[in-house]
Amino acid sequence: MPLDHYLTLGRSGLRVSPFALGAMTFGEDPGAAGCSVEESEKILAAYLDRGGNLVDTANFYANGHSEAILGDWFAANPGVRDRVVLATKFFTNMHPGNPNGGGAGRSSITAQLHESLRRLRTDHVDLYWLHNWDRNTPIEETMRALDDLVRAGTVRYVGFSNTPAWLTAQAQTLAQLRGWTPLVALQVEYSLLARTVETELVPFALDQGLAVVPWSPLKNGFLSGKYRRDAAVADSARTAFVGGPTEDQFRVIDALTAVADGLGESPAAVALAWLRSRPGTVVPIVGARRVGQLQENLAAADLVLDADALRRLDEASAPDLGYPAGLHGPLRAMLQFAGTTVDGETSEAYPPLLQSAVRY
């Protein structure tokens, strides 16, 4: 699926590319593990030239420099901004000592949006994400404030990132019942090495028609092909921040590498293609510190994995979804369907029921 074959983002009228460009790597500020302004602009231009249109950043990436780089580039290239779906996030407090500088209260959301619009040099954000859960603010306040911003025209669509499923469901229900702006997408950590999102959030997204926008789809580069057993990792700025894969992670990496080698593709492209194969609308965020990395990752746009490759990757990366997910698979089918097949799902009969015809 080329970048200019667009997808509808959740239950909205917004059309986006099948891969988003992550701008977390834009800027060389301390802690950013990113790239120069010049390289950032080359990456952005390369993505847009291929028809990509969803660019994702956050207020605190590179201390705000990521947003500023994007804003400066769009200002220097008139006419491009209106063709781009520009997404940023609020929550992180960029003002040490000020308890109201971050979070998801009405005042702080408004102030954070004002600063983001200033850095981005635009009058609106197309997609505004809550970056994390604010335990100290009622969710009603957050959702009403976001609705007011949408009605004012400074925000067009809203989504949640890194929030518990129960809270996300509560927020969506409030919005639907009160006529407020609903969520259209969830930005979550999701990859072959991070699948526990399949416990609650992914099923919720499927039920509500929300798009899933995975961050770190290559798990800090672990799935990029750079990491091999008993081999030193070269050219990975994030290694100093995240360390290396565990033994359990290497088992998944080994399976990914075997599938990729068999297909003659890069592990990164295969890992991203696996994500795109998941149910619903899945729009992975790809990041890069060089144009070459971006081009390699976007090779996934033209890659469709066959059933055998998907099976091998699914089995190697199968997560422990925890309670109560373990009760919702074959055991649930056995207790519910009693050995019949319903909607294509087979089941066994509960063994004690087969041992006696007596029913009380």
PADO-484672 format. One record per residue (C-alpha): residue number from 1; residue in three letters; y negated, x negated, z. Coordinates in steps of 0.5 Angstrom, whole numbers. Example, Ala and Ser with C-alpha at 12.3 -4.5 7.8 and 13.67 -1.06 7.14 Angstrom:
2
- n, res, Y, X, Z
- 1, ALA, 9, -25, 16
- 2, SER, 2, -27, 14
% end
This chain:
360
- n, res, Y, X, Z
- 1, MET, 0, 0, 0
- 2, PRO, -6, -4, -2
- 3, LEU, -12, -4, 2
- 4, ASP, -16, 1, -2
- 5, HIS, -10, 6, -2
- 6, TYR, -14, 10, 4
- 7, LEU, -11, 14, 10
- 8, THR, -14, 20, 14
- 9, LEU, -15, 17, 21
- 10, GLY, -12, 23, 25
- 11, ARG, -14, 30, 25
- 12, SER, -21, 28, 22
- 13, GLY, -24, 27, 15
- 14, LEU, -25, 20, 16
- 15, ARG, -21, 15, 11
- 16, VAL, -19, 8, 13
- 17, SER, -15, 3, 10
- 18, PRO, -8, 2, 12
- 19, PHE, -10, -5, 15
- 20, ALA, -16, -6, 20
- 21, LEU, -20, -12, 20
- 22, GLY, -21, -15, 27
- 23, ALA, -27, -18, 29
- 24, MET, -25, -21, 36
- 25, THR, -25, -28, 33
- 26, PHE, -32, -28, 30
- 27, GLY, -36, -33, 34
- 28, GLU, -34, -40, 37
- 29, ASP, -37, -38, 44
- 30, PRO, -34, -40, 50
- 31, GLY, -27, -36, 51
- 32, ALA, -27, -33, 44
- 33, ALA, -22, -38, 41
- 34, GLY, -26, -36, 35
- 35, CYS, -29, -39, 28
- 36, SER, -36, -40, 26
- 37, VAL, -41, -35, 23
- 38, GLU, -40, -38, 16
- 39, GLU, -32, -37, 16
- 40, SER, -33, -30, 20
- 41, GLU, -37, -28, 14
- 42, LYS, -32, -31, 9
- 43, ILE, -27, -27, 12
- 44, LEU, -31, -21, 12
- 45, ALA, -32, -21, 5
- 46, ALA, -25, -23, 3
- 47, TYR, -23, -16, 7
- 48, LEU, -28, -12, 4
- 49, ASP, -27, -15, -3
- 50, ARG, -20, -12, -3
- 51, GLY, -22, -5, -1
- 52, GLY, -21, -6, 6
- 53, ASN, -26, -1, 10
- 54, LEU, -25, -1, 17
- 55, VAL, -28, -6, 21
- 56, ASP, -26, -7, 29
- 57, THR, -30, -10, 34
- 58, ALA, -32, -9, 42
- 59, ASN, -39, -10, 45
- 60, PHE, -36, -16, 49
- 61, TYR, -33, -20, 44
- 62, ALA, -36, -27, 44
- 63, ASN, -41, -25, 49
- 64, GLY, -44, -20, 44
- 65, HIS, -44, -25, 38
- 66, SER, -38, -21, 34
- 67, GLU, -43, -15, 34
- 68, ALA, -49, -19, 32
- 69, ILE, -45, -23, 26
- 70, LEU, -43, -17, 23
- 71, GLY, -50, -14, 24
- 72, ASP, -53, -20, 21
- 73, TRP, -48, -20, 15
- 74, PHE, -49, -12, 13
- 75, ALA, -57, -13, 14
- 76, ALA, -56, -19, 9
- 77, ASN, -52, -15, 4
- 78, PRO, -55, -8, 3
- 79, GLY, -51, -2, 1
- 80, VAL, -45, -5, 4
- 81, ARG, -45, -2, 11
- 82, ASP, -45, 6, 9
- 83, ARG, -38, 4, 5
- 84, VAL, -35, 1, 12
- 85, VAL, -32, 5, 18
- 86, LEU, -35, 1, 23
- 87, ALA, -32, 1, 30
- 88, THR, -34, -2, 37
- 89, LYS, -32, -1, 44
- 90, PHE, -35, 1, 51
- 91, PHE, -33, -1, 58
- 92, THR, -34, -8, 59
- 93, ASN, -40, -10, 64
- 94, MET, -44, -16, 61
- 95, HIS, -49, -16, 66
- 96, PRO, -46, -19, 72
- 97, GLY, -49, -16, 79
- 98, ASN, -50, -10, 76
- 99, PRO, -45, -4, 78
- 100, ASN, -47, 0, 73
- 101, GLY, -47, -4, 67
- 102, GLY, -40, -2, 64
- 103, GLY, -35, 3, 65
- 104, ALA, -35, 10, 62
- 105, GLY, -40, 14, 66
- 106, ARG, -46, 17, 62
- 107, SER, -51, 12, 64
- 108, SER, -47, 6, 62
- 109, ILE, -44, 9, 56
- 110, THR, -51, 11, 53
- 111, ALA, -54, 4, 55
- 112, GLN, -48, 0, 52
- 113, LEU, -48, 4, 45
- 114, HIS, -56, 2, 45
- 115, GLU, -54, -5, 46
- 116, SER, -48, -5, 41
- 117, LEU, -53, -1, 36
- 118, ARG, -58, -7, 36
- 119, ARG, -53, -12, 35
- 120, LEU, -50, -9, 30
- 121, ARG, -57, -7, 26
- 122, THR, -55, 0, 25
- 123, ASP, -56, 7, 27
- 124, HIS, -49, 10, 28
- 125, VAL, -42, 7, 30
- 126, ASP, -37, 11, 26
- 127, LEU, -31, 10, 31
- 128, TYR, -33, 9, 38
- 129, TRP, -27, 7, 43
- 130, LEU, -26, 7, 51
- 131, HIS, -24, 0, 52
- 132, ASN, -20, 1, 59
- 133, TRP, -19, 7, 64
- 134, ASP, -25, 8, 69
- 135, ARG, -22, 10, 75
- 136, ASN, -29, 11, 78
- 137, THR, -32, 16, 73
- 138, PRO, -29, 23, 72
- 139, ILE, -26, 24, 65
- 140, GLU, -30, 30, 64
- 141, GLU, -36, 26, 65
- 142, THR, -34, 21, 60
- 143, MET, -32, 26, 55
- 144, ARG, -38, 30, 55
- 145, ALA, -42, 24, 54
- 146, LEU, -38, 22, 48
- 147, ASP, -39, 29, 45
- 148, ASP, -47, 29, 46
- 149, LEU, -47, 22, 43
- 150, VAL, -43, 25, 37
- 151, ARG, -48, 31, 37
- 152, ALA, -54, 26, 37
- 153, GLY, -51, 23, 31
- 154, THR, -50, 16, 34
- 155, VAL, -43, 16, 34
- 156, ARG, -38, 20, 29
- 157, TYR, -31, 19, 32
- 158, VAL, -28, 17, 38
- 159, GLY, -22, 14, 41
- 160, PHE, -18, 11, 47
- 161, SER, -15, 4, 48
- 162, ASN, -11, 2, 54
- 163, THR, -11, 8, 58
- 164, PRO, -5, 12, 61
- 165, ALA, -2, 17, 57
- 166, TRP, -3, 22, 63
- 167, LEU, -11, 21, 63
- 168, THR, -11, 21, 55
- 169, ALA, -7, 28, 55
- 170, GLN, -12, 30, 60
- 171, ALA, -18, 28, 56
- 172, GLN, -16, 31, 50
- 173, THR, -14, 38, 53
- 174, LEU, -21, 38, 56
- 175, ALA, -24, 37, 49
- 176, GLN, -20, 42, 46
- 177, LEU, -21, 47, 51
- 178, ARG, -29, 46, 52
- 179, GLY, -30, 45, 45
- 180, TRP, -32, 38, 45
- 181, THR, -31, 32, 41
- 182, PRO, -23, 31, 41
- 183, LEU, -20, 24, 40
- 184, VAL, -18, 22, 33
- 185, ALA, -14, 15, 35
- 186, LEU, -11, 11, 40
- 187, GLN, -12, 3, 40
- 188, VAL, -6, 0, 43
- 189, GLU, -2, -6, 44
- 190, TYR, 4, -5, 39
- 191, SER, 8, -10, 36
- 192, LEU, 16, -12, 36
- 193, LEU, 14, -16, 42
- 194, ALA, 11, -10, 45
- 195, ARG, 14, -3, 44
- 196, THR, 14, 0, 51
- 197, VAL, 8, 4, 48
- 198, GLU, 13, 8, 45
- 199, THR, 15, 11, 52
- 200, GLU, 9, 16, 52
- 201, LEU, 3, 14, 48
- 202, VAL, 6, 14, 41
- 203, PRO, 10, 21, 42
- 204, PHE, 3, 24, 45
- 205, ALA, 0, 21, 39
- 206, LEU, 5, 24, 34
- 207, ASP, 5, 31, 38
- 208, GLN, -3, 31, 37
- 209, GLY, -4, 28, 30
- 210, LEU, -7, 22, 33
- 211, ALA, -7, 15, 29
- 212, VAL, -4, 9, 32
- 213, VAL, -8, 3, 31
- 214, PRO, -4, -3, 34
- 215, TRP, -8, -9, 37
- 216, SER, -5, -16, 37
- 217, PRO, 1, -14, 32
- 218, LEU, 3, -21, 32
- 219, LYS, 3, -22, 39
- 220, ASN, -2, -27, 40
- 221, GLY, 1, -30, 34
- 222, PHE, 8, -31, 37
- 223, LEU, 10, -27, 31
- 224, SER, 6, -31, 26
- 225, GLY, 11, -36, 24
- 226, LYS, 8, -41, 28
- 227, TYR, 13, -41, 34
- 228, ARG, 20, -44, 33
- 229, ARG, 25, -46, 38
- 230, ASP, 24, -53, 40
- 231, ALA, 18, -54, 35
- 232, ALA, 11, -56, 37
- 233, VAL, 6, -51, 35
- 234, ALA, 0, -53, 31
- 235, ASP, -6, -50, 29
- 236, SER, -6, -44, 35
- 237, ALA, -13, -44, 39
- 238, ARG, -10, -38, 43
- 239, THR, -4, -43, 46
- 240, ALA, -9, -45, 51
- 241, PHE, -10, -38, 53
- 242, VAL, -3, -35, 53
- 243, GLY, 2, -40, 53
- 244, GLY, 8, -40, 49
- 245, PRO, 14, -35, 48
- 246, THR, 19, -33, 53
- 247, GLU, 27, -34, 52
- 248, ASP, 27, -26, 51
- 249, GLN, 21, -26, 46
- 250, PHE, 24, -32, 42
- 251, ARG, 31, -28, 41
- 252, VAL, 26, -23, 37
- 253, ILE, 22, -28, 34
- 254, ASP, 29, -31, 31
- 255, ALA, 31, -24, 29
- 256, LEU, 24, -24, 25
- 257, THR, 25, -30, 22
- 258, ALA, 32, -29, 20
- 259, VAL, 30, -23, 16
- 260, ALA, 23, -26, 13
- 261, ASP, 27, -32, 11
- 262, GLY, 32, -27, 7
- 263, LEU, 27, -23, 4
- 264, GLY, 23, -30, 2
- 265, GLU, 17, -27, 6
- 266, SER, 13, -30, 12
- 267, PRO, 14, -27, 19
- 268, ALA, 7, -25, 20
- 269, ALA, 8, -20, 13
- 270, VAL, 15, -18, 16
- 271, ALA, 12, -16, 23
- 272, LEU, 6, -12, 20
- 273, ALA, 10, -9, 15
- 274, TRP, 15, -6, 21
- 275, LEU, 9, -3, 24
- 276, ARG, 7, 0, 18
- 277, SER, 14, 3, 18
- 278, ARG, 13, 7, 24
- 279, PRO, 13, 14, 25
- 280, GLY, 6, 18, 24
- 281, THR, -1, 14, 22
- 282, VAL, -1, 7, 24
- 283, VAL, -6, 2, 22
- 284, PRO, -5, -5, 25
- 285, ILE, -11, -9, 26
- 286, VAL, -11, -16, 23
- 287, GLY, -15, -22, 26
- 288, ALA, -16, -29, 23
- 289, ARG, -20, -35, 24
- 290, ARG, -19, -37, 17
- 291, VAL, -19, -33, 10
- 292, GLY, -12, -36, 9
- 293, GLN, -9, -33, 15
- 294, LEU, -12, -26, 13
- 295, GLN, -9, -27, 6
- 296, GLU, -2, -28, 9
- 297, ASN, -3, -23, 14
- 298, LEU, -5, -18, 8
- 299, ALA, 1, -19, 4
- 300, ALA, 4, -14, 9
- 301, ALA, 0, -9, 5
- 302, ASP, 5, -10, -1
- 303, LEU, 12, -10, 3
- 304, VAL, 16, -5, 4
- 305, LEU, 22, -6, 8
- 306, ASP, 29, -4, 7
- 307, ALA, 34, 0, 12
- 308, ASP, 38, -6, 14
- 309, ALA, 32, -10, 15
- 310, LEU, 29, -5, 19
- 311, ARG, 35, -4, 23
- 312, ARG, 36, -11, 25
- 313, LEU, 29, -11, 27
- 314, ASP, 29, -5, 31
- 315, GLU, 36, -7, 35
- 316, ALA, 33, -14, 36
- 317, SER, 26, -11, 39
- 318, ALA, 29, -5, 43
- 319, PRO, 25, -4, 49
- 320, ASP, 27, -2, 56
- 321, LEU, 22, 4, 56
- 322, GLY, 24, 6, 63
- 323, TYR, 24, 12, 67
- 324, PRO, 25, 18, 65
- 325, ALA, 25, 16, 58
- 326, GLY, 33, 14, 59
- 327, LEU, 34, 21, 60
- 328, HIS, 31, 23, 54
- 329, GLY, 36, 20, 49
- 330, PRO, 44, 21, 48
- 331, LEU, 44, 24, 55
- 332, ARG, 39, 29, 54
- 333, ALA, 42, 31, 47
- 334, MET, 49, 32, 51
- 335, LEU, 47, 36, 56
- 336, GLN, 42, 41, 51
- 337, PHE, 47, 41, 45
- 338, ALA, 54, 41, 48
- 339, GLY, 57, 37, 42
- 340, THR, 53, 41, 36
- 341, THR, 49, 38, 31
- 342, VAL, 41, 40, 31
- 343, ASP, 36, 38, 27
- 344, GLY, 40, 32, 24
- 345, GLU, 41, 30, 32
- 346, THR, 49, 29, 34
- 347, SER, 51, 30, 41
- 348, GLU, 57, 29, 45
- 349, ALA, 60, 35, 50
- 350, TYR, 59, 34, 57
- 351, PRO, 66, 31, 59
- 352, PRO, 67, 35, 65
- 353, LEU, 66, 41, 61
- 354, LEU, 72, 39, 57
- 355, GLN, 77, 38, 62
- 356, SER, 77, 46, 64
- 357, ALA, 76, 52, 61
- 358, VAL, 74, 55, 68
- 359, ARG, 66, 57, 69
- 360, TYR, 63, 60, 75
% end
